[in-house]
């Protein structure tokens, strides 16, 4: 197992990579998923990272 391998952000629509041991690429994604007031965790990602441009279509199947 490669300890330096990046994983994908835990926000369902986010396409960002995160370092091993991290779950989210940003506070935005963490709050969208963990907030009890947010029922839209799967909506388009708005983390603002240029490599993301995430959408609710994470798997590429619409």
PDB file of N, CA, C and O in Angstrom, chain B, residues numbered from 101:
ATOM      1  N   UNK B 101       0.850  -1.197   0.000  1.00  0.00           N
ATOM      2  CA  UNK B 101       0.000   0.000   0.000  1.00  0.00           C
ATOM      3  C   UNK B 101       0.881   1.241   0.000  1.00  0.00           C
ATOM      4  O   UNK B 101       1.827   1.330   0.782  1.00  0.00           O
ATOM      5  N   UNK B 102       0.584   2.174  -0.850  1.00  0.00           N
ATOM      6  CA  UNK B 102       1.357   3.391  -0.967  1.00  0.00           C
ATOM      7  C   UNK B 102       0.823   4.436   0.011  1.00  0.00           C
ATOM      8  O   UNK B 102      -0.302   4.914  -0.136  1.00  0.00           O
ATOM      9  N   UNK B 103       1.627   4.784   0.998  1.00  0.00           N
ATOM     10  CA  UNK B 103       1.199   5.728   2.037  1.00  0.00           C
ATOM     11  C   UNK B 103       1.020   7.134   1.483  1.00  0.00           C
ATOM     12  O   UNK B 103       0.361   7.962   2.113  1.00  0.00           O
ATOM     13  N   UNK B 104       1.596   7.421   0.314  1.00  0.00           N
ATOM     14  CA  UNK B 104       1.491   8.750  -0.274  1.00  0.00           C
ATOM     15  C   UNK B 104       0.366   8.854  -1.293  1.00  0.00           C
ATOM     16  O   UNK B 104       0.183   9.905  -1.907  1.00  0.00           O
ATOM     17  N   UNK B 105      -0.378   7.795  -1.475  1.00  0.00           N
ATOM     18  CA  UNK B 105      -1.450   7.793  -2.478  1.00  0.00           C
ATOM     19  C   UNK B 105      -2.547   8.768  -2.076  1.00  0.00           C
ATOM     20  O   UNK B 105      -2.917   8.865  -0.906  1.00  0.00           O
ATOM     21  N   UNK B 106      -3.058   9.488  -3.071  1.00  0.00           N
ATOM     22  CA  UNK B 106      -4.162  10.406  -2.824  1.00  0.00           C
ATOM     23  C   UNK B 106      -5.480   9.678  -2.987  1.00  0.00           C
ATOM     24  O   UNK B 106      -5.605   8.742  -3.777  1.00  0.00           O
ATOM     25  N   UNK B 107      -6.447  10.122  -2.231  1.00  0.00           N
ATOM     26  CA  UNK B 107      -7.799   9.597  -2.302  1.00  0.00           C
ATOM     27  C   UNK B 107      -8.686  10.694  -2.851  1.00  0.00           C
ATOM     28  O   UNK B 107      -8.241  11.827  -3.037  1.00  0.00           O
ATOM     29  N   UNK B 108      -9.936  10.363  -3.109  1.00  0.00           N
ATOM     30  CA  UNK B 108     -10.884  11.358  -3.589  1.00  0.00           C
ATOM     31  C   UNK B 108     -11.643  11.956  -2.399  1.00  0.00           C
ATOM     32  O   UNK B 108     -11.898  11.276  -1.404  1.00  0.00           O
ATOM     33  N   UNK B 109     -11.990  13.210  -2.518  1.00  0.00           N
ATOM     34  CA  UNK B 109     -12.759  13.918  -1.497  1.00  0.00           C
ATOM     35  C   UNK B 109     -14.042  13.159  -1.182  1.00  0.00           C
ATOM     36  O   UNK B 109     -14.657  12.576  -2.075  1.00  0.00           O
ATOM     37  N   UNK B 110     -14.446  13.166   0.085  1.00  0.00           N
ATOM     38  CA  UNK B 110     -15.627  12.421   0.526  1.00  0.00           C
ATOM     39  C   UNK B 110     -16.947  13.079   0.126  1.00  0.00           C
ATOM     40  O   UNK B 110     -18.000  12.455   0.256  1.00  0.00           O
ATOM     41  N   UNK B 111     -16.918  14.314  -0.355  1.00  0.00           N
ATOM     42  CA  UNK B 111     -18.145  14.943  -0.859  1.00  0.00           C
ATOM     43  C   UNK B 111     -18.545  14.182  -2.119  1.00  0.00           C
ATOM     44  O   UNK B 111     -17.724  14.033  -3.024  1.00  0.00           O
ATOM     45  N   UNK B 112     -19.770  13.700  -2.199  1.00  0.00           N
ATOM     46  CA  UNK B 112     -20.185  12.846  -3.319  1.00  0.00           C
ATOM     47  C   UNK B 112     -19.997  13.448  -4.707  1.00  0.00           C
ATOM     48  O   UNK B 112     -19.798  12.708  -5.670  1.00  0.00           O
ATOM     49  N   UNK B 113     -20.056  14.761  -4.833  1.00  0.00           N
ATOM     50  CA  UNK B 113     -19.941  15.380  -6.154  1.00  0.00           C
ATOM     51  C   UNK B 113     -18.563  15.961  -6.428  1.00  0.00           C
ATOM     52  O   UNK B 113     -18.310  16.440  -7.533  1.00  0.00           O
ATOM     53  N   UNK B 114     -17.677  15.932  -5.461  1.00  0.00           N
ATOM     54  CA  UNK B 114     -16.359  16.548  -5.610  1.00  0.00           C
ATOM     55  C   UNK B 114     -15.395  15.587  -6.289  1.00  0.00           C
ATOM     56  O   UNK B 114     -15.403  14.386  -6.022  1.00  0.00           O
ATOM     57  N   UNK B 115     -14.570  16.132  -7.167  1.00  0.00           N
ATOM     58  CA  UNK B 115     -13.592  15.322  -7.906  1.00  0.00           C
ATOM     59  C   UNK B 115     -12.162  15.593  -7.449  1.00  0.00           C
ATOM     60  O   UNK B 115     -11.220  15.100  -8.069  1.00  0.00           O
ATOM     61  N   UNK B 116     -11.983  16.350  -6.400  1.00  0.00           N
ATOM     62  CA  UNK B 116     -10.644  16.687  -5.923  1.00  0.00           C
ATOM     63  C   UNK B 116      -9.973  15.499  -5.243  1.00  0.00           C
ATOM     64  O   UNK B 116     -10.633  14.637  -4.662  1.00  0.00           O
ATOM     65  N   UNK B 117      -8.651  15.477  -5.331  1.00  0.00           N
ATOM     66  CA  UNK B 117      -7.860  14.495  -4.603  1.00  0.00           C
ATOM     67  C   UNK B 117      -7.523  15.080  -3.241  1.00  0.00           C
ATOM     68  O   UNK B 117      -7.369  16.291  -3.087  1.00  0.00           O
ATOM     69  N   UNK B 118      -7.411  14.205  -2.267  1.00  0.00           N
ATOM     70  CA  UNK B 118      -7.003  14.631  -0.930  1.00  0.00           C
ATOM     71  C   UNK B 118      -5.864  13.726  -0.472  1.00  0.00           C
ATOM     72  O   UNK B 118      -5.795  12.568  -0.883  1.00  0.00           O
ATOM     73  N   UNK B 119      -4.972  14.240   0.372  1.00  0.00           N
ATOM     74  CA  UNK B 119      -3.874  13.415   0.872  1.00  0.00           C
ATOM     75  C   UNK B 119      -4.402  12.251   1.707  1.00  0.00           C
ATOM     76  O   UNK B 119      -5.486  12.330   2.285  1.00  0.00           O
ATOM     77  N   UNK B 120      -3.639  11.195   1.762  1.00  0.00           N
ATOM     78  CA  UNK B 120      -4.011  10.044   2.589  1.00  0.00           C
ATOM     79  C   UNK B 120      -4.252  10.507   4.019  1.00  0.00           C
ATOM     80  O   UNK B 120      -3.479  11.296   4.563  1.00  0.00           O
ATOM     81  N   UNK B 121      -5.301  10.025   4.612  1.00  0.00           N
ATOM     82  CA  UNK B 121      -5.641  10.395   5.982  1.00  0.00           C
ATOM     83  C   UNK B 121      -6.615  11.554   6.068  1.00  0.00           C
ATOM     84  O   UNK B 121      -7.165  11.818   7.137  1.00  0.00           O
ATOM     85  N   UNK B 122      -6.838  12.245   4.973  1.00  0.00           N
ATOM     86  CA  UNK B 122      -7.792  13.344   4.929  1.00  0.00           C
ATOM     87  C   UNK B 122      -9.066  12.853   4.250  1.00  0.00           C
ATOM     88  O   UNK B 122      -9.022  11.956   3.407  1.00  0.00           O
ATOM     89  N   UNK B 123     -10.206  13.447   4.623  1.00  0.00           N
ATOM     90  CA  UNK B 123     -11.472  13.043   4.016  1.00  0.00           C
ATOM     91  C   UNK B 123     -11.970  14.065   2.996  1.00  0.00           C
ATOM     92  O   UNK B 123     -12.612  13.699   2.011  1.00  0.00           O
ATOM     93  N   UNK B 124     -11.678  15.335   3.229  1.00  0.00           N
ATOM     94  CA  UNK B 124     -12.233  16.405   2.396  1.00  0.00           C
ATOM     95  C   UNK B 124     -11.136  17.300   1.849  1.00  0.00           C
ATOM     96  O   UNK B 124     -10.077  17.446   2.460  1.00  0.00           O
ATOM     97  N   UNK B 125     -11.398  17.900   0.692  1.00  0.00           N
ATOM     98  CA  UNK B 125     -10.428  18.813   0.082  1.00  0.00           C
ATOM     99  C   UNK B 125     -10.510  20.204   0.689  1.00  0.00           C
ATOM    100  O   UNK B 125      -9.569  20.989   0.571  1.00  0.00           O
ATOM    101  N   UNK B 126     -11.627  20.518   1.337  1.00  0.00           N
ATOM    102  CA  UNK B 126     -11.832  21.864   1.858  1.00  0.00           C
ATOM    103  C   UNK B 126     -12.890  21.867   2.959  1.00  0.00           C
ATOM    104  O   UNK B 126     -13.627  20.898   3.140  1.00  0.00           O
ATOM    105  N   UNK B 127     -12.944  22.964   3.677  1.00  0.00           N
ATOM    106  CA  UNK B 127     -13.989  23.150   4.683  1.00  0.00           C
ATOM    107  C   UNK B 127     -15.368  23.161   4.036  1.00  0.00           C
ATOM    108  O   UNK B 127     -16.344  22.686   4.617  1.00  0.00           O
ATOM    109  N   UNK B 128     -15.435  23.708   2.833  1.00  0.00           N
ATOM    110  CA  UNK B 128     -16.717  23.754   2.119  1.00  0.00           C
ATOM    111  C   UNK B 128     -17.289  22.345   1.986  1.00  0.00           C
ATOM    112  O   UNK B 128     -18.451  22.108   2.318  1.00  0.00           O
ATOM    113  N   UNK B 129     -16.477  21.417   1.501  1.00  0.00           N
ATOM    114  CA  UNK B 129     -16.972  20.052   1.295  1.00  0.00           C
ATOM    115  C   UNK B 129     -17.312  19.382   2.626  1.00  0.00           C
ATOM    116  O   UNK B 129     -18.327  18.695   2.739  1.00  0.00           O
ATOM    117  N   UNK B 130     -16.470  19.583   3.618  1.00  0.00           N
ATOM    118  CA  UNK B 130     -16.741  18.982   4.932  1.00  0.00           C
ATOM    119  C   UNK B 130     -18.075  19.472   5.489  1.00  0.00           C
ATOM    120  O   UNK B 130     -18.884  18.682   5.975  1.00  0.00           O
ATOM    121  N   UNK B 131     -18.291  20.764   5.412  1.00  0.00           N
ATOM    122  CA  UNK B 131     -19.533  21.329   5.943  1.00  0.00           C
ATOM    123  C   UNK B 131     -20.754  20.855   5.162  1.00  0.00           C
ATOM    124  O   UNK B 131     -21.801  20.588   5.752  1.00  0.00           O
ATOM    125  N   UNK B 132     -20.629  20.747   3.841  1.00  0.00           N
ATOM    126  CA  UNK B 132     -21.764  20.293   3.012  1.00  0.00           C
ATOM    127  C   UNK B 132     -22.171  18.871   3.372  1.00  0.00           C
ATOM    128  O   UNK B 132     -23.358  18.544   3.348  1.00  0.00           O
ATOM    129  N   UNK B 133     -21.218  18.033   3.701  1.00  0.00           N
ATOM    130  CA  UNK B 133     -21.520  16.635   4.005  1.00  0.00           C
ATOM    131  C   UNK B 133     -21.923  16.451   5.461  1.00  0.00           C
ATOM    132  O   UNK B 133     -22.866  15.713   5.749  1.00  0.00           O
ATOM    133  N   UNK B 134     -21.225  17.109   6.386  1.00  0.00           N
ATOM    134  CA  UNK B 134     -21.420  16.860   7.807  1.00  0.00           C
ATOM    135  C   UNK B 134     -22.505  17.702   8.456  1.00  0.00           C
ATOM    136  O   UNK B 134     -22.950  17.371   9.555  1.00  0.00           O
ATOM    137  N   UNK B 135     -22.941  18.771   7.821  1.00  0.00           N
ATOM    138  CA  UNK B 135     -23.929  19.651   8.424  1.00  0.00           C
ATOM    139  C   UNK B 135     -25.298  18.980   8.516  1.00  0.00           C
ATOM    140  O   UNK B 135     -25.804  18.457   7.522  1.00  0.00           O
ATOM    141  N   UNK B 136     -25.896  18.994   9.704  1.00  0.00           N
ATOM    142  CA  UNK B 136     -27.243  18.429   9.828  1.00  0.00           C
ATOM    143  C   UNK B 136     -28.292  19.264   9.089  1.00  0.00           C
ATOM    144  O   UNK B 136     -29.408  18.795   8.863  1.00  0.00           O
ATOM    145  N   UNK B 137     -27.945  20.489   8.715  1.00  0.00           N
ATOM    146  CA  UNK B 137     -28.878  21.354   8.011  1.00  0.00           C
ATOM    147  C   UNK B 137     -28.794  21.189   6.500  1.00  0.00           C
ATOM    148  O   UNK B 137     -29.668  21.654   5.769  1.00  0.00           O
ATOM    149  N   UNK B 138     -27.745  20.529   6.037  1.00  0.00           N
ATOM    150  CA  UNK B 138     -27.563  20.363   4.599  1.00  0.00           C
ATOM    151  C   UNK B 138     -28.165  19.049   4.143  1.00  0.00           C
ATOM    152  O   UNK B 138     -27.730  17.976   4.561  1.00  0.00           O
ATOM    153  N   UNK B 139     -29.160  19.139   3.290  1.00  0.00           N
ATOM    154  CA  UNK B 139     -29.734  17.935   2.708  1.00  0.00           C
ATOM    155  C   UNK B 139     -29.325  17.821   1.242  1.00  0.00           C
ATOM    156  O   UNK B 139     -29.874  17.012   0.493  1.00  0.00           O
ATOM    157  N   UNK B 140     -28.366  18.631   0.848  1.00  0.00           N
ATOM    158  CA  UNK B 140     -27.953  18.671  -0.550  1.00  0.00           C
ATOM    159  C   UNK B 140     -26.493  18.284  -0.728  1.00  0.00           C
ATOM    160  O   UNK B 140     -25.812  18.852  -1.582  1.00  0.00           O
ATOM    161  N   UNK B 141     -25.992  17.329   0.057  1.00  0.00           N
ATOM    162  CA  UNK B 141     -24.585  16.954  -0.031  1.00  0.00           C
ATOM    163  C   UNK B 141     -24.222  16.424  -1.408  1.00  0.00           C
ATOM    164  O   UNK B 141     -23.065  16.524  -1.815  1.00  0.00           O
ATOM    165  N   UNK B 142     -25.171  15.870  -2.126  1.00  0.00           N
ATOM    166  CA  UNK B 142     -24.878  15.303  -3.445  1.00  0.00           C
ATOM    167  C   UNK B 142     -25.027  16.332  -4.570  1.00  0.00           C
ATOM    168  O   UNK B 142     -24.769  16.011  -5.730  1.00  0.00           O
ATOM    169  N   UNK B 143     -25.433  17.548  -4.250  1.00  0.00           N
ATOM    170  CA  UNK B 143     -25.545  18.589  -5.277  1.00  0.00           C
ATOM    171  C   UNK B 143     -24.163  18.922  -5.825  1.00  0.00           C
ATOM    172  O   UNK B 143     -23.146  18.495  -5.277  1.00  0.00           O
ATOM    173  N   UNK B 144     -24.137  19.668  -6.881  1.00  0.00           N
ATOM    174  CA  UNK B 144     -22.882  20.058  -7.516  1.00  0.00           C
ATOM    175  C   UNK B 144     -21.917  20.641  -6.486  1.00  0.00           C
ATOM    176  O   UNK B 144     -22.295  21.412  -5.604  1.00  0.00           O
ATOM    177  N   UNK B 145     -20.677  20.247  -6.633  1.00  0.00           N
ATOM    178  CA  UNK B 145     -19.647  20.729  -5.714  1.00  0.00           C
ATOM    179  C   UNK B 145     -19.306  22.181  -6.045  1.00  0.00           C
ATOM    180  O   UNK B 145     -19.259  22.570  -7.212  1.00  0.00           O
ATOM    181  N   UNK B 146     -19.073  22.961  -5.016  1.00  0.00           N
ATOM    182  CA  UNK B 146     -18.701  24.363  -5.196  1.00  0.00           C
ATOM    183  C   UNK B 146     -17.483  24.691  -4.348  1.00  0.00           C
ATOM    184  O   UNK B 146     -17.395  25.768  -3.758  1.00  0.00           O
ATOM    185  N   UNK B 147     -16.533  23.742  -4.292  1.00  0.00           N
ATOM    186  CA  UNK B 147     -15.345  23.960  -3.464  1.00  0.00           C
ATOM    187  C   UNK B 147     -14.447  25.049  -4.041  1.00  0.00           C
ATOM    188  O   UNK B 147     -13.667  25.662  -3.313  1.00  0.00           O
ATOM    189  N   UNK B 148     -14.555  25.293  -5.358  1.00  0.00           N
ATOM    190  CA  UNK B 148     -13.790  26.362  -5.982  1.00  0.00           C
ATOM    191  C   UNK B 148     -12.429  25.948  -6.504  1.00  0.00           C
ATOM    192  O   UNK B 148     -11.727  26.780  -7.080  1.00  0.00           O
ATOM    193  N   UNK B 149     -12.030  24.709  -6.329  1.00  0.00           N
ATOM    194  CA  UNK B 149     -10.741  24.264  -6.850  1.00  0.00           C
ATOM    195  C   UNK B 149     -10.827  24.095  -8.365  1.00  0.00           C
ATOM    196  O   UNK B 149     -11.762  23.463  -8.857  1.00  0.00           O
ATOM    197  N   UNK B 150      -9.874  24.645  -9.111  1.00  0.00           N
ATOM    198  CA  UNK B 150      -9.939  24.608 -10.575  1.00  0.00           C
ATOM    199  C   UNK B 150      -9.949  23.195 -11.154  1.00  0.00           C
ATOM    200  O   UNK B 150     -10.543  22.975 -12.210  1.00  0.00           O
ATOM    201  N   UNK B 151      -9.321  22.255 -10.506  1.00  0.00           N
ATOM    202  CA  UNK B 151      -9.270  20.884 -11.025  1.00  0.00           C
ATOM    203  C   UNK B 151     -10.572  20.130 -10.771  1.00  0.00           C
ATOM    204  O   UNK B 151     -10.777  19.055 -11.335  1.00  0.00           O
ATOM    205  N   UNK B 152     -11.431  20.659  -9.954  1.00  0.00           N
ATOM    206  CA  UNK B 152     -12.644  19.946  -9.573  1.00  0.00           C
ATOM    207  C   UNK B 152     -13.741  20.075 -10.608  1.00  0.00           C
ATOM    208  O   UNK B 152     -14.029  19.133 -11.346  1.00  0.00           O
ATOM    209  N   UNK B 153     -14.352  21.249 -10.657  1.00  0.00           N
ATOM    210  CA  UNK B 153     -15.533  21.441 -11.496  1.00  0.00           C
ATOM    211  C   UNK B 153     -16.517  20.307 -11.280  1.00  0.00           C
ATOM    212  O   UNK B 153     -17.143  19.823 -12.223  1.00  0.00           O
ATOM    213  N   UNK B 154     -16.648  19.888 -10.027  1.00  0.00           N
ATOM    214  CA  UNK B 154     -17.496  18.759  -9.677  1.00  0.00           C
ATOM    215  C   UNK B 154     -18.950  18.982  -9.995  1.00  0.00           C
ATOM    216  O   UNK B 154     -19.406  20.116 -10.137  1.00  0.00           O
ATOM    217  N   UNK B 155     -19.659  17.911 -10.101  1.00  0.00           N
ATOM    218  CA  UNK B 155     -21.090  17.963 -10.347  1.00  0.00           C
ATOM    219  C   UNK B 155     -21.719  16.775  -9.667  1.00  0.00           C
ATOM    220  O   UNK B 155     -21.019  15.908  -9.143  1.00  0.00           O
ATOM    221  N   UNK B 156     -23.015  16.730  -9.670  1.00  0.00           N
ATOM    222  CA  UNK B 156     -23.721  15.602  -9.082  1.00  0.00           C
ATOM    223  C   UNK B 156     -23.483  14.339  -9.893  1.00  0.00           C
ATOM    224  O   UNK B 156     -23.884  13.252  -9.479  1.00  0.00           O
ATOM    225  N   UNK B 157     -22.842  14.472 -11.032  1.00  0.00           N
ATOM    226  CA  UNK B 157     -22.567  13.358 -11.932  1.00  0.00           C
ATOM    227  C   UNK B 157     -21.141  12.854 -11.729  1.00  0.00           C
ATOM    228  O   UNK B 157     -20.373  12.780 -12.687  1.00  0.00           O
ATOM    229  N   UNK B 158     -20.786  12.513 -10.518  1.00  0.00           N
ATOM    230  CA  UNK B 158     -19.434  12.119 -10.177  1.00  0.00           C
ATOM    231  C   UNK B 158     -18.954  10.907 -10.968  1.00  0.00           C
ATOM    232  O   UNK B 158     -17.805  10.872 -11.410  1.00  0.00           O
ATOM    233  N   UNK B 159     -19.800   9.940 -11.147  1.00  0.00           N
ATOM    234  CA  UNK B 159     -19.396   8.704 -11.810  1.00  0.00           C
ATOM    235  C   UNK B 159     -19.399   8.837 -13.330  1.00  0.00           C
ATOM    236  O   UNK B 159     -18.932   7.938 -14.029  1.00  0.00           O
ATOM    237  N   UNK B 160     -19.914   9.939 -13.844  1.00  0.00           N
ATOM    238  CA  UNK B 160     -19.924  10.158 -15.274  1.00  0.00           C
ATOM    239  C   UNK B 160     -21.140   9.578 -15.970  1.00  0.00           C
ATOM    240  O   UNK B 160     -21.165   9.502 -17.198  1.00  0.00           O
ATOM    241  N   UNK B 161     -22.145   9.167 -15.216  1.00  0.00           N
ATOM    242  CA  UNK B 161     -23.345   8.601 -15.841  1.00  0.00           C
ATOM    243  C   UNK B 161     -24.555   9.438 -15.492  1.00  0.00           C
ATOM    244  O   UNK B 161     -24.997   9.457 -14.343  1.00  0.00           O
ATOM    245  N   UNK B 162     -25.082  10.120 -16.469  1.00  0.00           N
ATOM    246  CA  UNK B 162     -26.263  10.960 -16.250  1.00  0.00           C
ATOM    247  C   UNK B 162     -27.472  10.318 -16.775  1.00  0.00           C
ATOM    248  O   UNK B 162     -28.562  10.882 -16.678  1.00  0.00           O
TER     249      UNK B 162
END
